[in-house]
Amino acid sequence: MTVPFLDLKAQHAEVADEIAQSFARIMANTAFIMGPDCAEFEVEFARFCGVKHCVGVANGTDALEVMLLAAGVGPGHEVILPANTFIATAQAVHRAGARPVLVDVDETHALMDPAQTESRITSKTRALLPVHLYGQTAKMEQFQALAKKHGLLLFEDAAQAQGATRQGQGIGTFGVAAGTSFYPGKNLGCYGDGGAVLTNDPEVARKAGWIRNCGSDRKYNHPVMGFNSRLDTLQAAVLRAKLKRLNDWNEARRKAAARYQQLLVGLPQVKLPGTLEGNVHVWHLFIVRVANRDKVLARLGELGVGAGIHYPTPVHLHDSFKFLGHKRGDFPVSEQLAAEILSLPMFPHITAAQQEETVAALRKALE
Ligand SMILES: Cc1ncc(COP(=O)(O)O)c(C=O)c1O
């Protein structure tokens, strides 16, 4: 590949020394589980997001499940989420014991549609779970209004949006809680799996802290049901080093996105999703829409450009979610996007030359 889809090596080079020192310190102290770096990171990341509490967990899927459980969502409840998302959003709801209820996204932004959300609210609906997809915040003020009107809990899937804001507000501040993921390729990624729950609610934070640690409030005392989903100390140390650079890296992503937008002006066959007014986008992914996507993707690969699809199959068309009883055609925008979207290489250290090469290859692939 001349232009990889994701290159984390340059990112690692910036933090390598700091992380090596932290790892040496942790090895020497042998504080591998819930060591001081975990609590330090939680304080630092909460401050970064402008939220009162952060609870580190083992991955983003668990973060969503733990936040739902901590807020009392479970069997008998319905939780509304978009059909166009990574499967984990729906899986976390199912694992919490609730029923995922899907809605379509709007075509311009590919984000959960508030109008359709309202039409899916029933007497069983307990919560809304919009996803800040591709790096931009969902239409949270509209979901806040819906939650208030119908007496629902509002959550956020913020796996793809660390550092994103809407009207100046950061992730985790719009409703009860947000779950985020530190999978290595995320804007804030660690060196394995990791995740966190963000909340302003001290009770949700306290319960989430118990649930992720086998339901334990103190050693060998288990007031609530839980499981083992602790954030590793070594991962917390990686995240502490990377968090210091996250604003700069998100700014680099914004510059790269602006460069792509300029380079793509001459390619009318390529459609770009819009950025919602009031959003500071963090461009976790740079998505374009093209006809004959699979052919274009294969040709890009031949030309040495790594591209991806996020996501090729909407939630309702996976066998694992057949039990929801949907069929093709139920969420037409999500289905159309799944057929047309292509994610171009995007990472903070991508160079102008790599982006020019990507767009030149895309031009050829579209011929
Ligand atoms: C939107 C969304 N939700 C949830 C997740 C789950 O996170 P993880 O892979 O850390 O479990 C991811 C990332 O993979 C994601 O992109």
The ligand as a Gaussian input file, in Angstrom:
#p B3LYP/6-31G(d) Opt

LIG

0 1
 C      -19.982000       3.503000      17.003000
 C      -19.270000       2.459000      17.812000
 N      -19.856000       1.940000      18.891000
 C      -19.249000       1.017000      19.656000
 C      -17.992000       0.556000      19.356000
 C      -17.410000      -0.549000      20.189000
 O      -16.161000      -0.285000      20.716000
 P      -15.138000      -1.485000      21.011000
 O      -14.659000      -2.014000      19.716000
 O      -14.050000      -0.820000      21.807000
 O      -15.867000      -2.503000      21.815000
 C      -17.305000       1.093000      18.246000
 C      -15.926000       0.722000      17.878000
 O      -15.472000      -0.279000      17.593000
 C      -17.975000       2.052000      17.437000
 O      -17.377000       2.565000      16.356000

